[in-house]
Amino acid sequence: MHTGQQSDTSPLISCCLIVKNEAELLPRFLAQAAGLWDELCVVDTGSTDGTLAILRAAGAKIIERPWDDDFAAARNAGLEAATGRWIVCLDADEMVSATFVTQVRALAADEHAGAATIRIVNTMPHGGINQAQLLRIFRNDASIRFRHRIHEEVASSVSVYLARTGLALRSLPAAVDHLGYQRDRALARGKRSRDEALLRQAIAEDPKDLYSHYKLLELARFWSDASLGKEVAAACVAAIAQVGQEVLDDQPFGGDLVALLATNLHGADPARALAFLHTYAAHLSDSAAFYLRQGEWLERAGDPVGAVESFGHCLDLADTTSDRELATVRPLMGLARIALARPQGLEQAWTFTEQALLHNHRDPEALLAATSICRMAGGNAMVNQFVADYTGKFGATPELTQALSSV
């Protein structure tokens, strides 16, 4: 085990990956990341395709380690082997750019920096974008290690390291495109069954692990599995009841978690869902998901004034929320629906819908609203003009075709 004290003759940057059967993506990953590292450390957990041959040709230091259902343990095996003064943790399905490489190199020359987040961008169905700043770069120190067997994180140990050394946390703006959560690839790689099994295992080991409950609820939502969502939500509420709601006070995901709990347990009953949200509200930091769901249930409960206020709070959090569509398109469409229900509200509804399309021109609800408003305001002639303007900018999209067939 290295001591974390590298000399000036050590490699500057070690890039650490964990892989299994990544022969499809590795050539692209290696080409796009050219110049990023001085040492490539890869933990292979049992590849049977051409992964190892590709890595050997790339000069990688390979650590062959049997898979033991623990992503953090595999990550840490790579950290143990790395000798660089800086660590960059990536996956083979995360595609970087020359700009990213330049930014990492500049960071490694910054004597005041101790770690950095990178901007991971996920392209979701219908053109939605989910992005987050994740802590993936840090100085090589033996005290810095990952935790959690799945959805592993290193931020907790990095924060202790930064506090101890007085070094700064930076943020790199260049986008890193993550391919792993595109639905067809996730299904092909069996991610759902693997992730569900690991999260269930984590909860079995610690039923009060709210983070794993939260991630399992996200998985249920992603796969539209209502029965799994209800099961996990009930277990999570029981766990919170055992330890007290105060456990949510310091959880950055607390608002999102409570919104998921309310959706799974009471989503069909606005009054009960709102009561559930209010039960936990005092223990939650601001959350776009919380305000969005609250706005939707207030809208359905016949309180448009309260709904408008909640949707406004959601929009205010757009710059601090990873799911930009959730904090922009969805509340804007809520405001559009409320405007449509008012006398003389057509013009205001169009304004909100137009703003939503600026955030995501392929959003199905926004396109359906746009074509419907055009028909109400000016008939087929206005619809045809909208279609001409839209296709001139974006081309014909499946979502536009669907919207036109529905009006």
N, C-alpha and C positions, 0 to 999 in steps of 0.2 A: 504493500500500500504506500503510495507516494505521500509526501508530507504536505503537499500544497505549496512548497517553497521552490519555485522554479528559478533557475539562473538565467542570466542574459543570453546564454548559449542555447537555452531550450527553444523549441519551436514557438513561434509567437501565438499561432491560433490552431487549436485542435477542434475539428468538427466531429461531433459524436452522433451516431445514428444507431437505432436498433432496427433490424430488418428480418423479414422472412419471405422468401419467394417474391422478390421485387425486381426480377430481371426485366419486366415490362417497362418500368419507369426509371430504373437506375441510369441507363444511358442518357436520358433527357436530363435527369437531375444533375449528373456529373458535368454535362456540357454547360448547363446554365449556371452552375456554381463555380465554374473555372476561376481559379485565383483566390478563392475564399479562404482556404486553409493551407497550413504548412504540414499538418498531420491529420489524416483521416482515420478515426477510430470507429469501427463498426462492430456492434454486437449482433451476431447472427443466431437466431433462435431455432434453427432447423430447416434451412432452405433446401429444397430438392430440385430447384430449377437451375438456371445459369447464374444465380446471384453471386455465388462465391467466386466464380471465374471472372466476372465483371469487376468485382472488388479487387481481386489480386492484380488484374491488369491495371487498375487505377492506383496501385501502390498502397492500398489500405492496410492498416493494422487490424486484423480480424480476431475477434474474441468469440469463439464458438461456445454457446451457453444453452443448455436445454431450457425450453420454455417451462416456467413454473407458475403461470397465471399471475404474474406480477410485473407490470410495466416499470414501476419505480426501481425494482431490483435490477432489471435489465439496463435501465438508464444508468444506474449507479455503477454497474460493471464497466460501462464505457468510461465513466468519469475516473474510475480507479486506474484504467489503462492509459488515460490521456496524460501527456507530458507537456503540453503547451501552456503558455502563460495565460491564455484566454480560452474559454470553452464556448463553442457555438453548438447548440442542440437543435437538430432538424430531423425531419423524416423524409423518406424517399419520394413521398407524394406531395412535398412542399417545394414549389418551384420558385427559385429566386431569380434576381436580375443582376446585370452588371452594376446597376446603381446600388443595389443592396450590398454587393461585394465591396464597393468603394466605401460605403458608409460603415461597414464592419471594420475595414482596415483603418479608417480614420478613428473609430472608437478605440481600437487597440493601441493607438498612439496617444490617447488622451490620459495623461497621468492622474487626473482627478476622477476618472470614471471607474466604477467598480462592477457595473452590470448594466444591462439594457433590455428593454422590451422590443419586440418586433411586431409588425402589423400583419397578422394572419388574416387572409381574405378567403371566405367561402362563398362560392356561387351557388345559390339555392334555386329550387324550381321557380319558373316564371320570372326569372331575371332578378330575384331578390339577392341582396348582398348581406352577408353576416361577417363582421370583422371584429377583431379584438387585438389589443396589445398584450402579448404574452411574454413573460420573462423567459428568454431562451439563451441569453448571452451573459456570461459572468467570468470574473477572474477565477483561475484554477486554485481552489482552496479546499483542503480536506474537510472543512466543516460544512461545505455546501453539498447537499444531497437531496434527491427527490423523495417524495412520500406519496402514498396512495397507490394501490395495486392497479388502478385504472384511472384515467383522467389525472395522471400524476402531475404534481406541481413541485417547484423548487423555490417558489417565492418566499416561503416562510423562513427557510434557512438563509437565503440571500439577504433578506431584510436584517437578520441578526448580524450577518457578516458586514453589511454596509454600516450598521450602527456602530459596530466595533472598530471599524477602520476609518470611518469618516468619509469614505468614498461616495460618489454620487451615482444615482440611477439615471440613465439616459433613456431616450425613446427614439428608435430609428423609424423614419417615416416611409421608407420604401416598402411597397406591398410584397408579400410572399403569398403566392397563390396556392391554396390547399385544395387538392383534388379528392381527398379521402371521403368527404361527405356528400359528394354527388351520389344520388340515390342508387343509380344502376351499379356504380362501382362498389358502393357499400354493400349492396346485396350480393354482388358477385364474390366479394371477399368474405362473406359470412360475418360481417361486422356485427350485425344485430344479435345473433345468437351468442357470439363471443362476449360482446360487451354486457349483455344482460346477465350471462352466467357470472362474469367477474363482479358486477355490481351486486348481484344477489349474495355472492360469497362475502363481499365486504360488509354487507348489512348483517349477514348471519354472524360474522365475527364481532360486529359492534352495532347492535340495533339502534343505537343513538347517533350513528354517523349520518348526520343530516345532509352532508355533501353527497354521499352516495345515493341517498333517497332522491335528492334533487336531480342528479344525473340520470337515475333510472326513470324518473318522471319525464325528463326531457326525451329520453329514448322512446317512452310510450307515446309521447306526442308526435315525435318524428315519424313513427310507424303507424300512427292513428290506431293504437291499440287501447281502446277504452277500458277493457277489463283489467289489463295490466295497470293502467293509470289509477283506477279505483282501488285496486289491491294495495299498491304502493302508497297511495295517498292516505289510506286508512292506517297503515302501519306507521307512517311518518307522523301523523297527528298523535297517535298513541305514544310514540317516542318523545315528542315535544311535551306531552302531558306529564311524562315521567320526570323529565329534567327541569321543566318550567319554561315558560315563554322567553325568559331572559336569555336563554341560549341563542336566540335570534339576534340579540343586540349587536354583536360584532361580526355578523355574517354578511358579507357583501352581496350574497345571493338571496338574502332573506326575503325581500319583496317579491322576487321572481318565484321563489319556492312557494310562498303563501298564495300567490296568484294561481299557480299550478294546482295546489291543494284544493282551492275553492272551485276551480274549473272542473276537476275530476269528481269532486264530491257533491257539488251543488250547482253545476253549470247550467242545468235546465231550470233552475228556480232562482230568479234574480234576487228576490228578497232574502233568501237564505244565503246566497253567495255573498251579498253585500254585508250581511250580519257577520259572516265568517271573516271577511276581510277586516272589518272594524275590530273584531276580537283581538287581532294580532297587530293592528296598525301602530300602536305605541312603541313596538319593539323593532320597527323596520326603518331602514334608511330609504331615501328616495329610489323608486324603481319604476321605470317606464312600463314594464309589464303589469305592475300593480295598478297604476293609474289607467292604463288602457282597459284592463278587464273591469275595473270599477266604472269607468265611463260607459262601457258597453252594457253593463247590468243596470246602471242608472237610466240609460236610454230605454232599455226594455221595460224598466219599471215605471216609465212615464215621468221621469224627472229630467227634462232636457236641459234645464239650467245647470243642475249638478253634473250632468254628462259633459256639457261644454267645458265646465271648469276642469274636470278630470282629463279630458282630451287635451286641454291646454297645458296642464302639468306634464303630460306625456310628451308633448312636442318640445317642451322646455328642456327635456333630458336627452334630446336627439344626439347631441355632441358627446355625451358620456355613455352611450349605450352601444353595445356590440351589434345588436340587431337593428340596423338603421331603418329597415322597413317597418318593424314593430313600432318604432318611435316617430315615424314620419307618415308613411302611407296609411297605416291603419287608423291613427287618430284623425287624419285629414278626411278619410272616408267616413268616419263617425260624424264629423262636423258636417260633411256633405249630406248625409242621411237626415240629420236634424234640420238642416236648412230646407231640404226638399219637403219636409213635413209642415213647413210654415207657409202661410199665404205669401205670395210674391217672393218666395225664397229661391227661385230657380237660378237667378244670376249668382247669388252667393254660393249655391251648391256647385255651380260650374267653376267658380273660382277655386274652391277647395279641391275639386276633382282635377283641375288643371295642375294645381300644385302637386297633388299626389303623383300624377303622371310624369312630372319633372323628376321625381325621385325614382320612379320605376315605370317606364313606359310600357312594360309588359304585364302589369298587375291586372288580373282578371276582373276584380271588382271595380277598379277605377275605369277600365275600358268599357265595362257594361254600363256604368253610370254615365260616362261621357257620351256614348252612343244613344242612351235613353234620353238624356237631357237634350241632346241635339234634336232628336225626333219630336220631343215635347215642344221645343222652342221654335223649330222651323221645318219640321217634316223631313221628307226624304232628301230634299235639296241640302239642308244643313248637315245631315248625316253624311251625304256624299262628299261635301266639302271637308268635313272632319277627316274622313277616310283618306281623301287626297292629300291633305296636309300631313297626316300621320305617316302614310306610306312614303311620302316624299322625304321624311326625316329618318324613318326607321325601317322602311320596307314592310312587306306583309308579314305579320307575325301570327302564329297559331292562336294566340290569345285574342287578337283583333277579330279573326274569323269566328271564334267562338262567341264573342260579344255580339257580332252582327247577326249571328243565327239565333240569338236569344231575345232580340228586341223586335 
